[in-house]
Amino acid sequence: MTRPHTGGSGPFDPAAAAARATAAILADTLEGTARGVVVDSPPGAGKSTLVVHAARELAAAGRPLMVIAQTNAQVDDLVLRLAEKDPDLPVGRLHSNESDPYDKALDQLDNVRKSAKASDLAGLDVVISTAAKWAHVQGVEPWRHAIVDEAYQMRSDALLAVAGLFERALFVGDPGQLDPFSIVGADQWAGLSYDPSASAVSTLLAHNPELPQHRLPVSWRLPASAAPLVSDAFYPYTPFRSGTGPGDRTLAFGVKSDGSAVDRVVDEAAESGWGLLELPARHTPRTDPEAVRAVARVVRRLLDRGGAATSERSPDPVPLTADRIAVGTAHRDQAAAVRAALAETGVTEVTVDTANRLQGREYDVTVVLHPLSGRPDATAFHLETGRLCVLASRHRHACVVVCRAGVTDLLDEHPSTEPVQLGVTVKFPDGWEANHAVLAHLAEHRVSFL
């Protein structure tokens, strides 16, 4: 059980704070009259838990609802979570006509009905699908309620396509993560209230500023060592706290350090929650061979040294296995290079992926190749606040960042040159400021790789 812990303003009970926030959200959703309710959720704050809770409450109140997620993996995860919490709740999984359209684990659930036609799922308490699939649904009676999951990753044009299917909606998402992805340029709409590339939430609030807005105040994922940095650097207007206090989680190794830079940064991360393995300053190809090998060595040593984690989930040490470690990169070719380097050392079960694909996922330890490491410039892509936020907020115990020296100077030499567009809300903090804040903190945990 998580203990109340002391912060800057005295004792803080994370469970009580989260319960108060959830109660207020459910009150506005179930009893309010506004057409929409917006909930901001920091990393690991229980966003999916809230979606499942709200869906069950609405169903129990006799209000059938539709749930909109952004990917098939998110839809399947929500169906499985609902079935785990309430095995008797009738749930519909609306899927595409493609082959293998859903997780086969759903076939084992007696309460889940699956179909490519919305009409086949009419009358069920909850029907879940992706925004893309819902956009093609026609000729059905509108639902009284909808829940939009990952609402900040949904483009406003996608919301417009499904808005006629429901009367009221609960929008839940993380404002600090990556912005919605678009394969075409959207400069011609920049600054307009109906910009189709803007997030569903930003457009919704631009037209309906009076809608109730809530935030989940506690991250149950990020440890006490990480929440203050991530909150200050990426969520200055919606701050949050860790659900655990100092000492509630530990990471220890059965094999002593060999004195190498890799082992020293691993020990630093285990002790403080953060570690920076700094390579010599140099401009490099994007798949920097030396940095890639350094990432692979960090992962290999994490496994070879017999790591074990204790936490509020388990007072007994739990082995740090390959499936509880992830490597995050900015680009797919970097991820592929790291996978190849790990395979050469016999490691194959560690998750290696880009920030886009790591969103929403959780691990005990993460190893991050800094997006600006070795670069000659600081582009808008590499400075995007959400990218660094995702990479820095996937871990429960520790994060090791591998980066070449000189990034701070690079940032100072390349201030933002993006054009200022009228009517466009300036994103704060911007990537320049967020990178400086994170690097300043990491500098306290730096180990030079020579």
Residue pairs with C-beta under 8 A, 6 or more apart in sequence:
1 312
2 14
2 15
2 243
2 244
2 245
2 248
2 312
3 245
3 248
4 11
4 12
4 13
4 14
5 11
5 12
5 14
5 224
5 244
5 245
5 246
5 248
6 12
6 245
7 241
12 241
14 217
14 218
14 220
14 241
14 242
14 243
14 244
15 218
15 243
17 217
17 218
17 241
18 45
18 46
18 216
18 217
18 218
18 243
21 214
21 215
21 216
21 217
22 50
22 53
22 216
24 214
25 37
25 39
25 50
25 54
25 170
25 214
26 53
26 54
26 57
28 34
28 37
28 212
28 214
29 37
29 54
29 57
29 58
29 145
29 170
30 57
30 58
30 61
32 212
34 168
34 210
34 211
34 212
35 167
35 168
35 169
35 208
35 211
36 168
36 169
36 170
36 171
36 204
36 208
36 211
37 169
37 170
37 171
37 211
37 212
37 213
37 214
38 151
38 171
38 201
38 204
38 205
38 211
38 212
38 213
38 214
39 47
39 50
39 170
39 171
39 172
39 173
39 213
39 214
39 215
39 216
40 173
40 174
40 175
40 213
40 214
40 215
40 216
40 238
41 47
41 50
41 172
41 173
41 174
41 215
41 216
42 174
42 176
42 215
42 216
42 219
42 230
42 231
42 235
42 238
42 240
43 174
43 176
43 177
43 219
43 221
43 222
43 230
43 389
43 393
43 394
44 219
44 220
44 221
44 222
44 362
44 393
45 216
45 217
45 218
45 219
45 220
45 221
45 240
46 216
46 218
46 220
47 149
47 172
47 173
47 174
47 216
48 77
48 78
48 81
48 149
49 81
50 172
50 216
51 67
51 78
51 147
51 149
51 172
52 78
52 81
52 82
52 85
54 147
54 170
55 65
55 67
55 82
55 126
55 147
56 82
56 85
56 86
56 89
58 64
58 65
58 145
58 147
59 65
59 89
59 125
59 126
63 144
63 145
64 123
64 124
64 125
64 126
64 127
64 143
64 144
64 145
65 125
65 126
65 127
65 143
65 144
65 145
65 146
65 147
65 166
66 126
66 127
66 128
66 129
66 134
66 143
66 145
66 146
66 147
66 165
66 166
67 75
67 78
67 126
67 127
67 128
67 129
67 146
67 147
67 149
68 129
68 130
68 131
68 134
68 146
68 147
68 148
68 149
68 154
68 162
69 75
69 78
69 128
69 129
69 130
69 131
69 149
69 150
70 130
70 131
70 149
70 150
70 153
70 154
71 130
72 95
72 101
72 102
72 130
73 103
74 130
74 149
74 150
74 360
75 93
75 102
75 128
75 129
75 130
76 93
76 102
76 103
76 105
76 106
78 128
78 149
79 91
79 93
79 106
79 109
79 112
79 128
80 103
80 105
80 106
80 109
82 89
82 91
82 126
82 128
83 89
83 91
83 109
83 111
83 112
87 109
87 110
87 111
88 111
89 111
89 125
89 126
90 111
90 113
90 124
90 125
90 126
91 109
91 111
91 112
91 113
91 124
91 125
91 126
91 127
91 128
92 112
92 113
92 114
92 115
92 120
92 121
92 124
92 126
92 127
92 128
93 102
93 106
93 112
93 113
93 114
93 115
93 127
93 128
93 129
94 115
94 116
94 117
94 118
94 121
94 127
94 128
94 129
94 133
94 134
94 137
95 101
95 102
95 114
95 115
95 116
95 129
95 133
96 116
96 133
97 116
101 116
102 114
106 112
106 114
107 114
113 120
113 121
113 124
115 121
118 127
118 137
118 140
119 139
119 140
121 127
122 140
122 141
127 143
131 154
131 158
131 159
131 161
131 162
132 158
134 161
134 162
134 165
135 158
135 161
135 162
137 162
137 165
140 165
142 164
142 165
142 166
142 167
143 165
143 166
143 167
144 166
144 167
144 168
145 166
145 167
145 168
145 169
145 170
146 162
146 165
146 166
146 168
146 169
146 170
147 169
147 170
147 172
148 154
148 159
148 169
148 170
148 171
148 172
148 173
148 200
149 172
149 173
150 172
150 173
150 174
150 360
151 171
151 172
151 173
151 199
151 200
151 201
152 173
152 174
152 175
152 177
152 179
152 180
152 199
152 200
152 201
153 173
153 177
153 178
153 179
153 180
153 199
153 359
154 173
154 180
154 199
154 200
154 201
155 180
155 182
155 196
155 197
155 198
155 199
155 200
156 194
156 195
156 196
156 197
156 198
156 199
156 200
156 202
156 203
156 204
157 196
157 197
158 200
159 200
159 203
159 204
160 196
171 200
171 201
171 204
173 199
173 201
175 201
175 235
175 238
176 230
176 234
176 235
176 385
176 386
176 389
176 393
177 359
177 386
177 389
177 390
178 355
178 356
178 359
178 384
178 386
178 387
178 390
179 199
179 384
179 386
180 197
180 198
180 199
180 200
181 356
182 197
186 195
186 196
186 197
187 421
189 195
189 196
189 197
190 421
190 423
190 424
191 421
191 422
191 423
191 424
192 423
193 203
193 206
193 207
193 423
194 203
195 203
202 425
204 211
205 211
205 213
215 238
215 240
216 240
217 240
217 241
218 240
218 241
218 242
218 243
219 227
219 230
219 240
219 241
219 242
219 243
220 243
220 244
221 362
221 393
221 394
221 395
221 396
222 230
222 242
222 393
222 395
222 396
223 242
223 244
223 248
223 249
223 273
223 395
223 396
223 397
224 242
224 244
224 245
224 246
224 248
224 249
224 273
225 246
225 272
225 273
225 274
226 242
226 273
226 274
226 392
226 393
226 395
226 399
227 240
227 241
227 242
228 242
229 274
229 392
229 437
229 438
229 441
230 389
230 392
230 393
231 239
231 240
231 241
232 239
232 437
233 389
233 392
233 429
233 434
233 437
233 438
234 385
234 388
234 389
234 392
234 393
234 429
234 434
236 428
236 429
237 428
243 312
244 311
244 312
248 311
248 312
249 309
249 310
249 311
249 312
249 396
249 397
250 309
250 310
250 311
251 269
251 270
251 307
251 308
251 309
251 320
251 364
251 365
251 397
251 398
252 270
252 307
252 308
252 317
253 266
253 267
253 270
253 305
253 306
253 307
253 308
254 305
254 306
254 307
254 308
255 304
255 305
255 306
257 263
257 264
257 266
257 267
257 305
261 277
261 447
261 448
261 449
261 450
262 277
262 294
262 297
262 298
262 301
262 449
263 301
263 305
264 447
265 275
265 276
265 277
265 298
265 400
265 445
265 447
265 449
266 275
266 298
266 301
266 302
266 305
266 400
268 274
268 275
268 445
268 447
269 275
269 365
269 398
269 399
269 400
269 445
270 307
270 397
270 398
272 445
273 397
273 398
273 399
274 398
274 399
274 400
274 401
274 441
274 442
274 444
274 445
275 398
275 399
275 400
275 401
275 445
275 447
276 400
276 401
276 403
276 442
276 443
276 445
276 446
276 447
277 294
277 298
277 400
277 401
277 402
277 403
277 447
277 449
278 403
278 404
278 405
278 446
278 447
278 448
278 449
279 290
279 291
279 294
279 373
279 402
279 403
279 404
279 405
279 449
280 404
280 405
280 449
280 450
281 404
281 405
281 406
282 374
282 404
283 374
283 375
283 376
284 290
284 291
284 373
284 374
284 404
285 374
286 331
286 333
286 334
286 374
287 331
287 333
287 334
287 337
288 373
288 374
288 404
289 337
291 369
291 373
291 374
291 402
291 403
291 404
292 334
292 337
292 338
292 341
292 369
293 341
294 402
294 449
295 327
295 338
295 341
295 367
295 369
295 402
296 338
296 341
296 342
296 344
296 345
296 347
297 345
298 367
298 400
298 402
299 325
299 327
299 342
299 345
299 347
299 350
299 367
300 342
300 345
300 347
302 320
302 325
302 365
302 367
303 320
303 321
303 322
303 325
303 347
306 319
306 320
307 319
307 320
307 365
308 317
308 318
308 319
308 320
309 317
309 318
309 320
309 324
309 364
309 396
309 397
310 316
310 317
310 318
311 318
311 396
311 397
320 364
320 365
321 349
322 347
322 348
322 349
322 350
323 349
323 350
323 351
324 363
324 364
324 365
325 350
325 351
325 363
325 364
325 365
325 366
325 367
326 350
326 351
326 352
326 353
326 358
326 361
326 363
326 365
326 366
326 367
326 394
327 335
327 338
327 342
327 350
327 351
327 352
327 353
327 366
327 367
327 368
327 369
328 353
328 354
328 355
328 358
328 366
328 367
328 368
328 369
328 390
328 391
328 394
329 335
329 338
329 352
329 353
329 354
329 355
329 368
329 369
330 354
330 355
330 369
330 371
330 381
330 382
330 387
331 354
332 354
334 354
334 369
335 352
335 353
335 354
338 352
338 369
339 352
342 348
342 350
342 352
351 358
351 361
351 363
355 386
355 387
355 388
355 390
355 391
356 390
358 390
358 391
358 394
359 390
361 394
362 394
362 395
362 396
363 394
363 395
363 396
364 395
364 396
364 397
364 398
365 395
365 397
365 398
365 399
365 400
366 391
366 394
366 395
366 398
366 399
366 400
367 399
367 400
367 401
367 402
368 391
368 392
368 399
368 400
368 401
368 402
369 402
369 403
370 401
370 402
370 403
370 404
370 407
371 382
371 387
371 388
371 391
372 378
372 382
372 383
372 403
372 407
372 410
372 411
372 435
373 402
373 403
373 404
373 407
374 404
375 382
375 410
376 410
377 410
377 414
378 410
378 411
378 414
378 432
380 416
380 418
380 431
381 387
382 431
383 416
383 430
383 431
383 432
383 435
384 431
385 427
385 429
385 430
385 431
385 434
387 431
388 431
388 434
388 435
388 438
389 434
392 399
392 438
401 442
403 442
407 435
407 439
408 436
408 439
411 432
411 435
411 436
415 432
416 430
416 431
416 432
429 437
